Amino acid sequence: MIQFTDVSHAYGDRVVLREVSLTLSENRIGIVGANGSGKSTLARMINALVVPDSGTVTVDGLPVAKNKREVRRRVGFIFSDPDRQIIMPTVREDIELSLRRTDLDKAARLERAREVLARFGLDDHADHPAQRLSGGQKQLLALASIFVTDPAIIVADEPTTLLDLRNTRMLTDVFATLDEQLVVVSHDLDILADFDRVIVVDEGRIVADDEPRPALAAYREMMA
Ligand SMILES: Nc1ncnc2c1ncn2[C@@H]1O[C@H](COP(=O)(O)OP(=O)(O)OP(=O)(O)O)[C@@H](O)[C@H]1O
């Protein structure tokens, strides 16, 4: 459960969130809105990548600002730019690095790495240099290296920007089968169609918050 209470934030004198209060308890929640409306800032607050100027954000009752380490164990954050996330020379090593943060033993880690590489269609690339993957494959690797650690909550900031249609569908299927709570910021409205809830942000305020169909209709109308 994620809770925002009266959250406001500015970068310098540019106010980007204005008194946002939200309780996020559904399994799959989408966030949409115009460029610069404050979506990424909102998403980043869930694991304390941004700490609000005023108001509080809590994850399972823990105030995020004072419990960064514990919160980051629970919340996996997927950046839209995979180069921010890929650290190790090869695909397999990058996945294994993530797994070192779990309490699985070596044999279980190898098995889990194998499973996740197959699930994300990266098994043929396991020993390839990660930096030589295509943009979309890097995005899949960045996603895989978060999924593999099994966080309770996954926050993804525009996870499909570099993916082709097949991989976007694959990711939609992965999302549909997850047990974890999922918060996805996206301009790709199709991937949110079967989510439980969609929140529309405009100029730092929540302007619609509903099931996908009415929320996305409100967003389309707003942008027309
Ligand atoms: N670290 C920062 N320093 C200064 N300004 C920032 C910073 N991060 C974001 N901003 C500004 O805050 C505003 C909101 O940014 P944010 O990234 O939250 O929007 P967004 O809705 O995710 O946009 P987009 O859809 O374009 O990704 C933008 O005007 C952006 O330029």
The ligand as a Gaussian input file, in Angstrom:
#p B3LYP/6-31G(d) Opt

LIG

0 1
 N       15.800000      17.172000     -11.409000
 C       15.089000      18.173000     -11.939000
 N       15.498000      19.454000     -11.844000
 C       14.776000      20.456000     -12.359000
 N       13.607000      20.297000     -12.995000
 C       13.139000      19.045000     -13.122000
 C       13.857000      17.930000     -12.600000
 N       13.140000      16.805000     -12.882000
 C       12.031000      17.227000     -13.538000
 N       12.042000      18.561000     -13.682000
 C       10.972000      19.366000     -14.308000
 O        9.760000      19.103000     -13.616000
 C        8.665000      19.015000     -14.511000
 C        7.964000      17.689000     -14.299000
 O        8.852000      16.671000     -14.700000
 P        8.470000      15.111000     -14.695000
 O        9.648000      14.387000     -15.216000
 O        7.937000      14.746000     -13.370000
 O        7.283000      15.115000     -15.755000
 P        6.618000      13.922000     -16.574000
 O        5.141000      14.119000     -16.463000
 O        7.168000      12.626000     -16.164000
 O        7.077000      14.273000     -18.052000
 P        7.374000      13.346000     -19.363000
 O        6.064000      12.762000     -19.804000
 O        7.871000      14.352000     -20.341000
 O        8.393000      12.326000     -18.978000
 C        9.233000      19.219000     -15.902000
 O        9.020000      20.551000     -16.282000
 C       10.715000      18.936000     -15.742000
 O       11.470000      19.711000     -16.634000

